[in-house]
């Protein structure tokens, strides 16, 4: 601690008594000494505060953009608030013939029984952030997910029909695998998922970047030797697009493999999936190069980071449709993709994406543009906060 302010206070006190404060100004001598002491104290405190201002400005300038834009919230605080909120949403209830334990898709939706989507994201939160609480019985949660399967195996969203779909099955399977799924059940579920990943079975799904990306990410983790994995990854690489006149080594993806409409969310999801596949496949260099091309595009393109919805409608046999609305937390996906690289030229874009992600956070939860608070959004936002804090220790 500097002695400057203390020394200045003593000098001021002596100077006031000896030169500046005549005795005839005060009716009682004690008041003269008291007034001099108060003035000297104010001078010392003032110098102390002035001395701290440059350091404060320097510390603020060195903080990463997300820390500056979110005030005093640290990554730890964001994660702790999110973990408490998700833990508070865990519930056990009877639904039909099954005793279910888990989460619904939306936070504060207390009267809705646990769903496959909500419970899979709850499991991801529990494992990713080491949430330990005696109320959560992981074995019971896994059993609940098994009970929530559709006829024929696999899972679907609550808005879809009574048939398992690859995008939901892949996501739920990866969450269960991280929670200690037994080998026999895993093998059977992988077989079910592989059967869904066939253009003959699901031509619409096999043309969607989102469906392919989640399937590739899941198989890379759960079943890296699956014969479907390399085929899916090559299909996704073949669906990449490039701009005319753009620098070499840059590519982007749209909502479908045949669409040239630029999408930051789909490009980020494709890059992440291909990066994971590259780590487990023998011909991984092809997929790693494709992932890097997507990240380069995200670094340099004029991105639209708004939240977006994708509607996936599959016709079914009775003339109706099987519908799913996929929400893309665009800045979170972009931030996660940009964190695949350490390229300095991407840092400013990364900070912007992380800040955009955290700006939507209030009390550890994120809101979709319709005002709802989906658990999947909270998981993605919290994952970005954690990964960025690990990368940028000053914000942890």
RAJO-V826268 format. One line per field, one symbol per residue. ss: DSSP state (H for helix, E for strand, L for the rest). psi: psi as a letter, one per 40 degrees, with the letter a starting at -180 (. if undefined). burial: # if it has 24 or more other ideal C-beta (glycine too) atoms within 12 Angstrom, else .. Layout:
ss = ???
psi = ???
burial = ???
This chain:
ss = LLLHHHHHHHHHHHHHHHHHLLHHHLLLHHHHHHHHHHHHHHHHHHHHHHHHHHHHHHHHHHLLHHHHHLLLLLHHHHHHHHHHHHHHLLEEEEELLEEEEELLLELLLLLLLLLHHHHHHHHHHHHHLLLLLLLLLHHHHHHHHHHLLLLLLLLLLLLLLLLLLHHHHHHHHHHHHHLLLLHHHHHHHHHHHHHHLLLLLLLLHHHEHHHHHHHHHHHHHHLLLLHHHHHHHHHHHHLLELLLLLLLLLLELLLELLLLLLLHHHHHHHHHHHHHHHLLLLLHHHHHHHHHHHHHHHHHLLLLLLLEEEEEEEELLLLLEEEEEEEELHHHHHHHHHLLLLLHHHHHHHHHHHHHHHHLEELLEELLLLLLLEHHHHHHHHHHHHHHHHHLHHHL
psi = hiedddddddddddddddddgideehdhdddddddddddddddddddddddddddddddddeiiddddefbehidddddddddddddeehihihhbeihihaiidhiegdehiiidddddddddddddefhhhedhhddddddddddeiiheiiiiideiafhiiddddddddddddeefhiddddddddddddddghdddgdddeehddddddddddddddgeeheddddddddddeeiiiiheiiifhiiiadidehehhhdddddddddddddddeeidfdddddddddddddddddigiheihiihhhhhiideeaihihhhhhgdddddddddeeifhdeedddddddddddddehhfeiihieeeighdddddddddddddddddgdee.
burial = ....#..##..##..#....#.............##..##..##..................#####..#..###.###.###.#######........########....##################.#....#.#.###########..######.##.#################.#....#..######.##....#.#####################.#.######.###.###........########....#################.##..#..###############.#.#.##.#.#.#.......#.##################....#..#############..#####....#################.##..#.
